[in-house]
């Protein structure tokens, strides 16, 4: 949460798994992948390029989001 965010160039986004099932945040184009995040685990990525990054969870493909870097 939130599913869609807008950030500034160079900002870092931290993904936090706050429930019991494993999740990933895997970019559609392969720009980033958190790998499996188990409950309580985190991963962070800095976004050096202005773009729109769509991503989903490898375990739950209906869980999707978008990061817009301006």
Predicted model as a PDB file, atoms N, CA, C, CB and O in Angstrom, pLDDT in the B-factor column:
MODEL        1                                                                  
ATOM      1  N   UNK A   1       0.844  -1.168   0.000  1.00 77.00           N  
ATOM      2  CA  UNK A   1       0.000   0.000   0.000  1.00 77.00           C  
ATOM      3  C   UNK A   1       0.894   1.237   0.000  1.00 77.00           C  
ATOM      4  CB  UNK A   1      -0.962  -0.005   1.217  1.00 77.00           C  
ATOM      5  O   UNK A   1       1.888   1.240   0.726  1.00 77.00           O  
ATOM      6  N   UNK A   2       0.624   2.216  -0.714  1.00 84.00           N  
ATOM      7  CA  UNK A   2      -0.453   2.294  -1.698  1.00 84.00           C  
ATOM      8  C   UNK A   2      -0.087   1.526  -2.968  1.00 84.00           C  
ATOM      9  CB  UNK A   2      -0.766   3.760  -2.036  1.00 84.00           C  
ATOM     10  O   UNK A   2       1.084   1.258  -3.239  1.00 84.00           O  
ATOM     11  N   UNK A   3      -1.092   1.189  -3.718  1.00 90.00           N  
ATOM     12  CA  UNK A   3      -0.902   0.405  -4.934  1.00 90.00           C  
ATOM     13  C   UNK A   3      -0.152   1.194  -6.007  1.00 90.00           C  
ATOM     14  CB  UNK A   3      -2.249  -0.055  -5.476  1.00 90.00           C  
ATOM     15  O   UNK A   3       0.682   0.636  -6.721  1.00 90.00           O  
ATOM     16  N   UNK A   4      -0.445   2.486  -6.121  1.00 95.00           N  
ATOM     17  CA  UNK A   4       0.211   3.348  -7.099  1.00 95.00           C  
ATOM     18  C   UNK A   4       0.825   4.542  -6.393  1.00 95.00           C  
ATOM     19  CB  UNK A   4      -0.782   3.811  -8.184  1.00 95.00           C  
ATOM     20  O   UNK A   4       0.178   5.194  -5.573  1.00 95.00           O  
ATOM     21  N   UNK A   5       2.090   4.825  -6.721  1.00 96.00           N  
ATOM     22  CA  UNK A   5       2.772   5.956  -6.104  1.00 96.00           C  
ATOM     23  C   UNK A   5       3.513   6.761  -7.161  1.00 96.00           C  
ATOM     24  CB  UNK A   5       3.746   5.477  -5.013  1.00 96.00           C  
ATOM     25  O   UNK A   5       3.890   6.239  -8.210  1.00 96.00           O  
ATOM     26  N   UNK A   6       3.714   8.034  -6.870  1.00 97.00           N  
ATOM     27  CA  UNK A   6       4.553   8.911  -7.685  1.00 97.00           C  
ATOM     28  C   UNK A   6       5.699   9.369  -6.802  1.00 97.00           C  
ATOM     29  CB  UNK A   6       3.741  10.138  -8.263  1.00 97.00           C  
ATOM     30  O   UNK A   6       5.485   9.818  -5.676  1.00 97.00           O  
ATOM     31  N   UNK A   7       6.919   9.256  -7.316  1.00 97.00           N  
ATOM     32  CA  UNK A   7       8.100   9.633  -6.550  1.00 97.00           C  
ATOM     33  C   UNK A   7       9.011  10.503  -7.418  1.00 97.00           C  
ATOM     34  CB  UNK A   7       8.859   8.372  -6.044  1.00 97.00           C  
ATOM     35  O   UNK A   7       8.848  10.575  -8.636  1.00 97.00           O  
ATOM     36  N   UNK A   8       9.953  11.149  -6.779  1.00 97.00           N  
ATOM     37  CA  UNK A   8      10.941  11.953  -7.491  1.00 97.00           C  
ATOM     38  C   UNK A   8      12.110  11.091  -7.929  1.00 97.00           C  
ATOM     39  CB  UNK A   8      11.434  13.109  -6.614  1.00 97.00           C  
ATOM     40  O   UNK A   8      12.419  10.071  -7.312  1.00 97.00           O  
ATOM     41  N   UNK A   9      12.741  11.509  -8.984  1.00 95.00           N  
ATOM     42  CA  UNK A   9      13.928  10.846  -9.507  1.00 95.00           C  
ATOM     43  C   UNK A   9      14.952  10.670  -8.386  1.00 95.00           C  
ATOM     44  CB  UNK A   9      14.536  11.652 -10.685  1.00 95.00           C  
ATOM     45  O   UNK A   9      15.264  11.627  -7.677  1.00 95.00           O  
ATOM     46  N   UNK A  10      15.470   9.465  -8.224  1.00 93.00           N  
ATOM     47  CA  UNK A  10      16.454   9.171  -7.193  1.00 93.00           C  
ATOM     48  C   UNK A  10      15.884   8.723  -5.868  1.00 93.00           C  
ATOM     49  CB  UNK A  10      17.280  10.348  -6.969  1.00 93.00           C  
ATOM     50  O   UNK A  10      16.629   8.282  -4.993  1.00 93.00           O  
ATOM     51  N   UNK A  11      14.559   8.827  -5.699  1.00 96.00           N  
ATOM     52  CA  UNK A  11      13.937   8.371  -4.449  1.00 96.00           C  
ATOM     53  C   UNK A  11      14.025   6.856  -4.326  1.00 96.00           C  
ATOM     54  CB  UNK A  11      12.465   8.822  -4.377  1.00 96.00           C  
ATOM     55  O   UNK A  11      14.210   6.143  -5.313  1.00 96.00           O  
ATOM     56  N   UNK A  12      13.890   6.387  -3.103  1.00 96.00           N  
ATOM     57  CA  UNK A  12      13.899   4.959  -2.808  1.00 96.00           C  
ATOM     58  C   UNK A  12      12.512   4.537  -2.344  1.00 96.00           C  
ATOM     59  CB  UNK A  12      14.969   4.616  -1.735  1.00 96.00           C  
ATOM     60  O   UNK A  12      11.865   5.238  -1.567  1.00 96.00           O  
ATOM     61  N   UNK A  13      12.064   3.385  -2.829  1.00 97.00           N  
ATOM     62  CA  UNK A  13      10.798   2.794  -2.393  1.00 97.00           C  
ATOM     63  C   UNK A  13      11.134   1.549  -1.593  1.00 97.00           C  
ATOM     64  CB  UNK A  13       9.858   2.456  -3.613  1.00 97.00           C  
ATOM     65  O   UNK A  13      11.945   0.724  -2.012  1.00 97.00           O  
ATOM     66  N   UNK A  14      10.500   1.426  -0.440  1.00 97.00           N  
ATOM     67  CA  UNK A  14      10.706   0.253   0.397  1.00 97.00           C  
ATOM     68  C   UNK A  14       9.435  -0.582   0.376  1.00 97.00           C  
ATOM     69  CB  UNK A  14      11.088   0.655   1.854  1.00 97.00           C  
ATOM     70  O   UNK A  14       8.342  -0.085   0.647  1.00 97.00           O  
ATOM     71  N   UNK A  15       9.596  -1.857   0.049  1.00 97.00           N  
ATOM     72  CA  UNK A  15       8.494  -2.811   0.039  1.00 97.00           C  
ATOM     73  C   UNK A  15       8.548  -3.602   1.338  1.00 97.00           C  
ATOM     74  CB  UNK A  15       8.566  -3.759  -1.206  1.00 97.00           C  
ATOM     75  O   UNK A  15       9.600  -4.122   1.708  1.00 97.00           O  
ATOM     76  N   UNK A  16       7.422  -3.694   2.027  1.00 97.00           N  
ATOM     77  CA  UNK A  16       7.342  -4.378   3.320  1.00 97.00           C  
ATOM     78  C   UNK A  16       6.216  -5.396   3.260  1.00 97.00           C  
ATOM     79  CB  UNK A  16       7.115  -3.365   4.487  1.00 97.00           C  
ATOM     80  O   UNK A  16       5.081  -5.054   2.927  1.00 97.00           O  
ATOM     81  N   UNK A  17       6.524  -6.632   3.577  1.00 97.00           N  
ATOM     82  CA  UNK A  17       5.474  -7.650   3.642  1.00 97.00           C  
ATOM     83  C   UNK A  17       4.921  -7.674   5.066  1.00 97.00           C  
ATOM     84  CB  UNK A  17       6.021  -9.066   3.222  1.00 97.00           C  
ATOM     85  O   UNK A  17       5.607  -8.064   6.010  1.00 97.00           O  
ATOM     86  N   UNK A  18       3.677  -7.251   5.193  1.00 96.00           N  
ATOM     87  CA  UNK A  18       3.051  -7.192   6.510  1.00 96.00           C  
ATOM     88  C   UNK A  18       1.986  -8.260   6.712  1.00 96.00           C  
ATOM     89  CB  UNK A  18       2.445  -5.836   6.722  1.00 96.00           C  
ATOM     90  O   UNK A  18       1.154  -8.141   7.611  1.00 96.00           O  
ATOM     91  N   UNK A  19       2.001  -9.315   5.875  1.00 94.00           N  
ATOM     92  CA  UNK A  19       1.071 -10.403   6.173  1.00 94.00           C  
ATOM     93  C   UNK A  19       1.757 -11.754   6.131  1.00 94.00           C  
ATOM     94  CB  UNK A  19      -0.091 -10.387   5.198  1.00 94.00           C  
ATOM     95  O   UNK A  19       2.951 -11.837   5.843  1.00 94.00           O  
ATOM     96  N   UNK A  20       1.024 -12.798   6.410  1.00 97.00           N  
ATOM     97  CA  UNK A  20       1.614 -14.113   6.647  1.00 97.00           C  
ATOM     98  C   UNK A  20       2.086 -14.816   5.374  1.00 97.00           C  
ATOM     99  CB  UNK A  20       0.622 -14.983   7.349  1.00 97.00           C  
ATOM    100  O   UNK A  20       2.946 -15.693   5.453  1.00 97.00           O  
ATOM    101  N   UNK A  21       1.560 -14.463   4.221  1.00 97.00           N  
ATOM    102  CA  UNK A  21       1.937 -15.124   2.978  1.00 97.00           C  
ATOM    103  C   UNK A  21       3.163 -14.461   2.361  1.00 97.00           C  
ATOM    104  CB  UNK A  21       0.770 -15.105   1.987  1.00 97.00           C  
ATOM    105  O   UNK A  21       3.367 -13.260   2.536  1.00 97.00           O  
ATOM    106  N   UNK A  22       3.985 -15.232   1.638  1.00 98.00           N  
ATOM    107  CA  UNK A  22       5.110 -14.619   0.941  1.00 98.00           C  
ATOM    108  C   UNK A  22       4.622 -13.797  -0.253  1.00 98.00           C  
ATOM    109  CB  UNK A  22       6.105 -15.698   0.477  1.00 98.00           C  
ATOM    110  O   UNK A  22       3.590 -14.101  -0.852  1.00 98.00           O  
ATOM    111  N   UNK A  23       5.379 -12.753  -0.587  1.00 98.00           N  
ATOM    112  CA  UNK A  23       5.053 -11.897  -1.723  1.00 98.00           C  
ATOM    113  C   UNK A  23       6.340 -11.472  -2.416  1.00 98.00           C  
ATOM    114  CB  UNK A  23       4.238 -10.656  -1.270  1.00 98.00           C  
ATOM    115  O   UNK A  23       7.432 -11.605  -1.864  1.00 98.00           O  
ATOM    116  N   UNK A  24       6.194 -10.957  -3.645  1.00 98.00           N  
ATOM    117  CA  UNK A  24       7.289 -10.300  -4.341  1.00 98.00           C  
ATOM    118  C   UNK A  24       6.758  -8.990  -4.909  1.00 98.00           C  
ATOM    119  CB  UNK A  24       7.884 -11.212  -5.469  1.00 98.00           C  
ATOM    120  O   UNK A  24       5.547  -8.787  -4.998  1.00 98.00           O  
ATOM    121  N   UNK A  25       7.662  -8.117  -5.286  1.00 97.00           N  
ATOM    122  CA  UNK A  25       7.346  -6.970  -6.139  1.00 97.00           C  
ATOM    123  C   UNK A  25       8.278  -7.135  -7.331  1.00 97.00           C  
ATOM    124  CB  UNK A  25       7.542  -5.546  -5.387  1.00 97.00           C  
ATOM    125  O   UNK A  25       9.475  -6.860  -7.245  1.00 97.00           O  
ATOM    126  N   UNK A  26       7.711  -7.589  -8.442  1.00 97.00           N  
ATOM    127  CA  UNK A  26       8.486  -7.945  -9.621  1.00 97.00           C  
ATOM    128  C   UNK A  26       8.075  -7.047 -10.773  1.00 97.00           C  
ATOM    129  CB  UNK A  26       8.291  -9.436  -9.987  1.00 97.00           C  
ATOM    130  O   UNK A  26       6.933  -7.100 -11.232  1.00 97.00           O  
ATOM    131  N   UNK A  27       9.011  -6.216 -11.245  1.00 97.00           N  
ATOM    132  CA  UNK A  27       8.710  -5.281 -12.335  1.00 97.00           C  
ATOM    133  C   UNK A  27       8.402  -6.042 -13.611  1.00 97.00           C  
ATOM    134  CB  UNK A  27       9.883  -4.311 -12.565  1.00 97.00           C  
ATOM    135  O   UNK A  27       9.053  -7.038 -13.924  1.00 97.00           O  
ATOM    136  N   UNK A  28       7.406  -5.566 -14.344  1.00 96.00           N  
ATOM    137  CA  UNK A  28       7.002  -6.215 -15.589  1.00 96.00           C  
ATOM    138  C   UNK A  28       8.159  -6.310 -16.580  1.00 96.00           C  
ATOM    139  CB  UNK A  28       5.841  -5.461 -16.220  1.00 96.00           C  
ATOM    140  O   UNK A  28       8.294  -7.325 -17.264  1.00 96.00           O  
ATOM    141  N   UNK A  29       8.976  -5.297 -16.671  1.00 93.00           N  
ATOM    142  CA  UNK A  29      10.082  -5.302 -17.619  1.00 93.00           C  
ATOM    143  C   UNK A  29      11.400  -5.787 -17.053  1.00 93.00           C  
ATOM    144  CB  UNK A  29      10.267  -3.951 -18.155  1.00 93.00           C  
ATOM    145  O   UNK A  29      12.417  -5.747 -17.745  1.00 93.00           O  
ATOM    146  N   UNK A  30      11.405  -6.246 -15.805  1.00 94.00           N  
ATOM    147  CA  UNK A  30      12.619  -6.753 -15.182  1.00 94.00           C  
ATOM    148  C   UNK A  30      13.515  -5.704 -14.550  1.00 94.00           C  
ATOM    149  CB  UNK A  30      13.391  -7.487 -16.177  1.00 94.00           C  
ATOM    150  O   UNK A  30      14.653  -6.007 -14.191  1.00 94.00           O  
ATOM    151  N   UNK A  31      13.026  -4.467 -14.405  1.00 95.00           N  
ATOM    152  CA  UNK A  31      13.848  -3.392 -13.842  1.00 95.00           C  
ATOM    153  C   UNK A  31      14.193  -3.632 -12.372  1.00 95.00           C  
ATOM    154  CB  UNK A  31      13.129  -2.062 -13.986  1.00 95.00           C  
ATOM    155  O   UNK A  31      15.238  -3.185 -11.901  1.00 95.00           O  
ATOM    156  N   UNK A  32      13.326  -4.331 -11.652  1.00 96.00           N  
ATOM    157  CA  UNK A  32      13.608  -4.667 -10.252  1.00 96.00           C  
ATOM    158  C   UNK A  32      12.808  -5.890  -9.855  1.00 96.00           C  
ATOM    159  CB  UNK A  32      13.281  -3.478  -9.314  1.00 96.00           C  
ATOM    160  O   UNK A  32      11.795  -6.216 -10.472  1.00 96.00           O  
ATOM    161  N   UNK A  33      13.272  -6.555  -8.826  1.00 97.00           N  
ATOM    162  CA  UNK A  33      12.574  -7.728  -8.280  1.00 97.00           C  
ATOM    163  C   UNK A  33      13.022  -7.875  -6.834  1.00 97.00           C  
ATOM    164  CB  UNK A  33      12.876  -9.046  -9.118  1.00 97.00           C  
ATOM    165  O   UNK A  33      14.215  -7.999  -6.557  1.00 97.00           O  
ATOM    166  N   UNK A  34      12.079  -7.863  -5.927  1.00 97.00           N  
ATOM    167  CA  UNK A  34      12.433  -7.984  -4.512  1.00 97.00           C  
ATOM    168  C   UNK A  34      12.861  -9.392  -4.138  1.00 97.00           C  
ATOM    169  CB  UNK A  34      11.268  -7.567  -3.652  1.00 97.00           C  
ATOM    170  O   UNK A  34      13.466  -9.597  -3.085  1.00 97.00           O  
ATOM    171  N   UNK A  35      12.552 -10.367  -4.990  1.00 98.00           N  
ATOM    172  CA  UNK A  35      12.691 -11.745  -4.560  1.00 98.00           C  
ATOM    173  C   UNK A  35      11.574 -12.025  -3.567  1.00 98.00           C  
ATOM    174  CB  UNK A  35      14.100 -12.018  -3.933  1.00 98.00           C  
ATOM    175  O   UNK A  35      10.734 -11.159  -3.320  1.00 98.00           O  
ATOM    176  N   UNK A  36      11.557 -13.197  -3.009  1.00 98.00           N  
ATOM    177  CA  UNK A  36      10.509 -13.560  -2.058  1.00 98.00           C  
ATOM    178  C   UNK A  36      10.694 -12.799  -0.754  1.00 98.00           C  
ATOM    179  CB  UNK A  36      10.512 -15.075  -1.798  1.00 98.00           C  
ATOM    180  O   UNK A  36      11.756 -12.834  -0.133  1.00 98.00           O  
ATOM    181  N   UNK A  37       9.627 -12.108  -0.357  1.00 98.00           N  
ATOM    182  CA  UNK A  37       9.601 -11.432   0.942  1.00 98.00           C  
ATOM    183  C   UNK A  37       8.645 -12.197   1.844  1.00 98.00           C  
ATOM    184  CB  UNK A  37       9.169  -9.926   0.803  1.00 98.00           C  
ATOM    185  O   UNK A  37       7.439 -12.233   1.597  1.00 98.00           O  
ATOM    186  N   UNK A  38       9.180 -12.799   2.878  1.00 98.00           N  
ATOM    187  CA  UNK A  38       8.343 -13.469   3.857  1.00 98.00           C  
ATOM    188  C   UNK A  38       7.828 -12.444   4.859  1.00 98.00           C  
ATOM    189  CB  UNK A  38       9.121 -14.600   4.572  1.00 98.00           C  
ATOM    190  O   UNK A  38       8.260 -11.291   4.853  1.00 98.00           O  
ATOM    191  N   UNK A  39       6.924 -12.856   5.701  1.00 98.00           N  
ATOM    192  CA  UNK A  39       6.321 -11.954   6.674  1.00 98.00           C  
ATOM    193  C   UNK A  39       7.383 -11.170   7.442  1.00 98.00           C  
ATOM    194  CB  UNK A  39       5.446 -12.737   7.645  1.00 98.00           C  
ATOM    195  O   UNK A  39       8.301 -11.750   8.021  1.00 98.00           O  
ATOM    196  N   UNK A  40       7.241  -9.822   7.438  1.00 97.00           N  
ATOM    197  CA  UNK A  40       8.156  -8.952   8.160  1.00 97.00           C  
ATOM    198  C   UNK A  40       9.409  -8.556   7.401  1.00 97.00           C  
ATOM    199  CB  UNK A  40       8.549  -9.603   9.405  1.00 97.00           C  
ATOM    200  O   UNK A  40      10.162  -7.703   7.870  1.00 97.00           O  
ATOM    201  N   UNK A  41       9.650  -9.149   6.251  1.00 98.00           N  
ATOM    202  CA  UNK A  41      10.852  -8.807   5.484  1.00 98.00           C  
ATOM    203  C   UNK A  41      10.612  -7.588   4.598  1.00 98.00           C  
ATOM    204  CB  UNK A  41      11.295 -10.000   4.626  1.00 98.00           C  
ATOM    205  O   UNK A  41       9.476  -7.268   4.249  1.00 98.00           O  
ATOM    206  N   UNK A  42      11.709  -6.914   4.242  1.00 98.00           N  
ATOM    207  CA  UNK A  42      11.636  -5.716   3.415  1.00 98.00           C  
ATOM    208  C   UNK A  42      12.675  -5.778   2.300  1.00 98.00           C  
ATOM    209  CB  UNK A  42      11.841  -4.455   4.270  1.00 98.00           C  
ATOM    210  O   UNK A  42      13.643  -6.535   2.362  1.00 98.00           O  
ATOM    211  N   UNK A  43      12.443  -4.963   1.289  1.00 98.00           N  
ATOM    212  CA  UNK A  43      13.414  -4.743   0.217  1.00 98.00           C  
ATOM    213  C   UNK A  43      13.252  -3.309  -0.236  1.00 98.00           C  
ATOM    214  CB  UNK A  43      13.215  -5.750  -0.979  1.00 98.00           C  
ATOM    215  O   UNK A  43      12.144  -2.775  -0.209  1.00 98.00           O  
ATOM    216  N   UNK A  44      14.338  -2.674  -0.654  1.00 97.00           N  
ATOM    217  CA  UNK A  44      14.283  -1.273  -1.080  1.00 97.00           C  
ATOM    218  C   UNK A  44      15.005  -1.114  -2.407  1.00 97.00           C  
ATOM    219  CB  UNK A  44      14.905  -0.341  -0.010  1.00 97.00           C  
ATOM    220  O   UNK A  44      16.001  -1.784  -2.680  1.00 97.00           O  
ATOM    221  N   UNK A  45      14.479  -0.209  -3.226  1.00 96.00           N  
ATOM    222  CA  UNK A  45      15.086   0.087  -4.520  1.00 96.00           C  
ATOM    223  C   UNK A  45      15.085   1.589  -4.749  1.00 96.00           C  
ATOM    224  CB  UNK A  45      14.337  -0.638  -5.664  1.00 96.00           C  
ATOM    225  O   UNK A  45      14.095   2.269  -4.480  1.00 96.00           O  
ATOM    226  N   UNK A  46      16.205   2.099  -5.247  1.00 96.00           N  
ATOM    227  CA  UNK A  46      16.298   3.488  -5.678  1.00 96.00           C  
ATOM    228  C   UNK A  46      15.989   3.517  -7.172  1.00 96.00           C  
ATOM    229  CB  UNK A  46      17.719   4.102  -5.366  1.00 96.00           C  
ATOM    230  O   UNK A  46      16.383   2.617  -7.913  1.00 96.00           O  
ATOM    231  N   UNK A  47      15.297   4.534  -7.596  1.00 94.00           N  
ATOM    232  CA  UNK A  47      14.872   4.639  -8.992  1.00 94.00           C  
ATOM    233  C   UNK A  47      15.614   5.795  -9.656  1.00 94.00           C  
ATOM    234  CB  UNK A  47      13.329   4.842  -9.093  1.00 94.00           C  
ATOM    235  O   UNK A  47      15.262   6.958  -9.458  1.00 94.00           O  
ATOM    236  N   UNK A  48      16.661   5.469 -10.458  1.00 90.00           N  
ATOM    237  CA  UNK A  48      17.511   6.500 -11.035  1.00 90.00           C  
ATOM    238  C   UNK A  48      16.994   7.072 -12.356  1.00 90.00           C  
ATOM    239  CB  UNK A  48      18.875   5.947 -11.243  1.00 90.00           C  
ATOM    240  O   UNK A  48      17.540   8.053 -12.859  1.00 90.00           O  
ATOM    241  N   UNK A  49      15.945   6.467 -12.921  1.00 94.00           N  
ATOM    242  CA  UNK A  49      15.441   6.912 -14.221  1.00 94.00           C  
ATOM    243  C   UNK A  49      13.964   7.287 -14.131  1.00 94.00           C  
ATOM    244  CB  UNK A  49      15.645   5.816 -15.280  1.00 94.00           C  
ATOM    245  O   UNK A  49      13.169   6.601 -13.489  1.00 94.00           O  
ATOM    246  N   UNK A  50      13.618   8.392 -14.788  1.00 96.00           N  
ATOM    247  CA  UNK A  50      12.209   8.783 -14.876  1.00 96.00           C  
ATOM    248  C   UNK A  50      11.497   7.793 -15.793  1.00 96.00           C  
ATOM    249  CB  UNK A  50      12.053  10.256 -15.406  1.00 96.00           C  
ATOM    250  O   UNK A  50      11.884   7.609 -16.947  1.00 96.00           O  
ATOM    251  N   UNK A  51      10.469   7.171 -15.274  1.00 97.00           N  
ATOM    252  CA  UNK A  51       9.720   6.163 -16.038  1.00 97.00           C  
ATOM    253  C   UNK A  51       8.514   5.742 -15.222  1.00 97.00           C  
ATOM    254  CB  UNK A  51      10.613   4.924 -16.389  1.00 97.00           C  
ATOM    255  O   UNK A  51       8.338   6.161 -14.077  1.00 97.00           O  
ATOM    256  N   UNK A  52       7.693   4.912 -15.828  1.00 97.00           N  
ATOM    257  CA  UNK A  52       6.584   4.267 -15.118  1.00 97.00           C  
ATOM    258  C   UNK A  52       6.937   2.795 -15.012  1.00 97.00           C  
ATOM    259  CB  UNK A  52       5.194   4.482 -15.857  1.00 97.00           C  
ATOM    260  O   UNK A  52       7.162   2.120 -16.017  1.00 97.00           O  
ATOM    261  N   UNK A  53       6.982   2.308 -13.784  1.00 97.00           N  
ATOM    262  CA  UNK A  53       7.343   0.922 -13.508  1.00 97.00           C  
ATOM    263  C   UNK A  53       6.106   0.173 -13.006  1.00 97.00           C  
ATOM    264  CB  UNK A  53       8.501   0.845 -12.467  1.00 97.00           C  
ATOM    265  O   UNK A  53       5.645   0.401 -11.887  1.00 97.00           O  
ATOM    266  N   UNK A  54       5.587  -0.705 -13.826  1.00 97.00           N  
ATOM    267  CA  UNK A  54       4.476  -1.558 -13.399  1.00 97.00           C  
ATOM    268  C   UNK A  54       5.060  -2.823 -12.797  1.00 97.00           C  
ATOM    269  CB  UNK A  54       3.514  -1.893 -14.592  1.00 97.00           C  
ATOM    270  O   UNK A  54       6.077  -3.335 -13.264  1.00 97.00           O  
ATOM    271  N   UNK A  55       4.410  -3.319 -11.760  1.00 97.00           N  
ATOM    272  CA  UNK A  55       4.911  -4.526 -11.105  1.00 97.00           C  
ATOM    273  C   UNK A  55       3.759  -5.361 -10.592  1.00 97.00           C  
ATOM    274  CB  UNK A  55       5.860  -4.171  -9.956  1.00 97.00           C  
ATOM    275  O   UNK A  55       2.624  -4.893 -10.503  1.00 97.00           O  
ATOM    276  N   UNK A  56       4.066  -6.610 -10.253  1.00 97.00           N  
ATOM    277  CA  UNK A  56       3.076  -7.512  -9.669  1.00 97.00           C  
ATOM    278  C   UNK A  56       3.793  -8.472  -8.726  1.00 97.00           C  
ATOM    279  CB  UNK A  56       2.295  -8.294 -10.778  1.00 97.00           C  
ATOM    280  O   UNK A  56       5.022  -8.500  -8.651  1.00 97.00           O  
ATOM    281  N   UNK A  57       3.001  -9.247  -8.019  1.00 97.00           N  
ATOM    282  CA  UNK A  57       3.519 -10.281  -7.124  1.00 97.00           C  
ATOM    283  C   UNK A  57       3.602 -11.588  -7.904  1.00 97.00           C  
ATOM    284  CB  UNK A  57       2.617 -10.441  -5.850  1.00 97.00           C  
ATOM    285  O   UNK A  57       2.623 -11.998  -8.527  1.00 97.00           O  
ATOM    286  N   UNK A  58       4.751 -12.241  -7.877  1.00 97.00           N  
ATOM    287  CA  UNK A  58       4.920 -13.503  -8.593  1.00 97.00           C  
ATOM    288  C   UNK A  58       3.998 -14.594  -8.050  1.00 97.00           C  
ATOM    289  CB  UNK A  58       6.369 -13.961  -8.509  1.00 97.00           C  
ATOM    290  O   UNK A  58       3.600 -15.492  -8.792  1.00 97.00           O  
ATOM    291  N   UNK A  59       3.661 -14.525  -6.777  1.00 97.00           N  
ATOM    292  CA  UNK A  59       2.785 -15.526  -6.163  1.00 97.00           C  
ATOM    293  C   UNK A  59       1.303 -15.201  -6.354  1.00 97.00           C  
ATOM    294  CB  UNK A  59       3.095 -15.644  -4.681  1.00 97.00           C  
ATOM    295  O   UNK A  59       0.464 -16.101  -6.389  1.00 97.00           O  
ATOM    296  N   UNK A  60       0.993 -13.932  -6.473  1.00 97.00           N  
ATOM    297  CA  UNK A  60      -0.393 -13.461  -6.568  1.00 97.00           C  
ATOM    298  C   UNK A  60      -0.491 -12.454  -7.710  1.00 97.00           C  
ATOM    299  CB  UNK A  60      -0.869 -12.822  -5.217  1.00 97.00           C  
ATOM    300  O   UNK A  60      -0.490 -11.248  -7.459  1.00 97.00           O  
ATOM    301  N   UNK A  61      -0.575 -12.917  -8.961  1.00 95.00           N  
ATOM    302  CA  UNK A  61      -0.519 -12.031 -10.128  1.00 95.00           C  
ATOM    303  C   UNK A  61      -1.584 -10.940 -10.160  1.00 95.00           C  
ATOM    304  CB  UNK A  61      -0.636 -12.842 -11.359  1.00 95.00           C  
ATOM    305  O   UNK A  61      -1.427  -9.950 -10.875  1.00 95.00           O  
ATOM    306  N   UNK A  62      -2.655 -11.101  -9.407  1.00 96.00           N  
ATOM    307  CA  UNK A  62      -3.681 -10.066  -9.351  1.00 96.00           C  
ATOM    308  C   UNK A  62      -3.266  -8.896  -8.476  1.00 96.00           C  
ATOM    309  CB  UNK A  62      -4.977 -10.648  -8.842  1.00 96.00           C  
ATOM    310  O   UNK A  62      -3.900  -7.841  -8.516  1.00 96.00           O  
ATOM    311  N   UNK A  63      -2.219  -9.063  -7.692  1.00 96.00           N  
ATOM    312  CA  UNK A  63      -1.694  -7.974  -6.868  1.00 96.00           C  
ATOM    313  C   UNK A  63      -0.735  -7.168  -7.737  1.00 96.00           C  
ATOM    314  CB  UNK A  63      -0.976  -8.517  -5.568  1.00 96.00           C  
ATOM    315  O   UNK A  63       0.367  -7.623  -8.045  1.00 96.00           O  
ATOM    316  N   UNK A  64      -1.161  -5.973  -8.130  1.00 96.00           N  
ATOM    317  CA  UNK A  64      -0.386  -5.160  -9.057  1.00 96.00           C  
ATOM    318  C   UNK A  64      -0.226  -3.751  -8.528  1.00 96.00           C  
ATOM    319  CB  UNK A  64      -1.044  -5.135 -10.430  1.00 96.00           C  
ATOM    320  O   UNK A  64      -0.995  -3.302  -7.678  1.00 96.00           O  
ATOM    321  N   UNK A  65       0.775  -3.060  -9.035  1.00 97.00           N  
ATOM    322  CA  UNK A  65       0.985  -1.673  -8.670  1.00 97.00           C  
ATOM    323  C   UNK A  65       1.789  -0.964  -9.734  1.00 97.00           C  
ATOM    324  CB  UNK A  65       1.680  -1.570  -7.323  1.00 97.00           C  
ATOM    325  O   UNK A  65       2.219  -1.554 -10.726  1.00 97.00           O  
ATOM    326  N   UNK A  66       1.979   0.331  -9.495  1.00 98.00           N  
ATOM    327  CA  UNK A  66       2.736   1.147 -10.444  1.00 98.00           C  
ATOM    328  C   UNK A  66       3.489   2.230  -9.674  1.00 98.00           C  
ATOM    329  CB  UNK A  66       1.795   1.780 -11.519  1.00 98.00           C  
ATOM    330  O   UNK A  66       2.953   2.867  -8.768  1.00 98.00           O  
ATOM    331  N   UNK A  67       4.738   2.414 -10.063  1.00 98.00           N  
ATOM    332  CA  UNK A  67       5.560   3.479  -9.510  1.00 98.00           C  
ATOM    333  C   UNK A  67       5.878   4.435 -10.648  1.00 98.00           C  
ATOM    334  CB  UNK A  67       6.869   2.920  -8.843  1.00 98.00           C  
ATOM    335  O   UNK A  67       6.485   4.047 -11.646  1.00 98.00           O  
ATOM    336  N   UNK A  68       5.466   5.679 -10.492  1.00 98.00           N  
ATOM    337  CA  UNK A  68       5.745   6.696 -11.498  1.00 98.00           C  
ATOM    338  C   UNK A  68       6.870   7.566 -10.967  1.00 98.00           C  
ATOM    339  CB  UNK A  68       4.469   7.549 -11.831  1.00 98.00           C  
ATOM    340  O   UNK A  68       6.734   8.204  -9.923  1.00 98.00           O  
ATOM    341  N   UNK A  69       7.990   7.591 -11.695  1.00 98.00           N  
ATOM    342  CA  UNK A  69       9.153   8.377 -11.293  1.00 98.00           C  
ATOM    343  C   UNK A  69       9.226   9.608 -12.184  1.00 98.00           C  
ATOM    344  CB  UNK A  69      10.469   7.538 -11.384  1.00 98.00           C  
ATOM    345  O   UNK A  69       9.329   9.503 -13.406  1.00 98.00           O  
ATOM    346  N   UNK A  70       9.170  10.791 -11.542  1.00 96.00           N  
ATOM    347  CA  UNK A  70       9.191  12.047 -12.293  1.00 96.00           C  
ATOM    348  C   UNK A  70      10.431  12.859 -11.967  1.00 96.00           C  
ATOM    349  CB  UNK A  70       7.939  12.869 -11.999  1.00 96.00           C  
ATOM    350  O   UNK A  70      10.615  13.949 -12.509  1.00 96.00           O  
TER     351      UNK A  70                                                      
ENDMDL                                                                          
END                                                                             
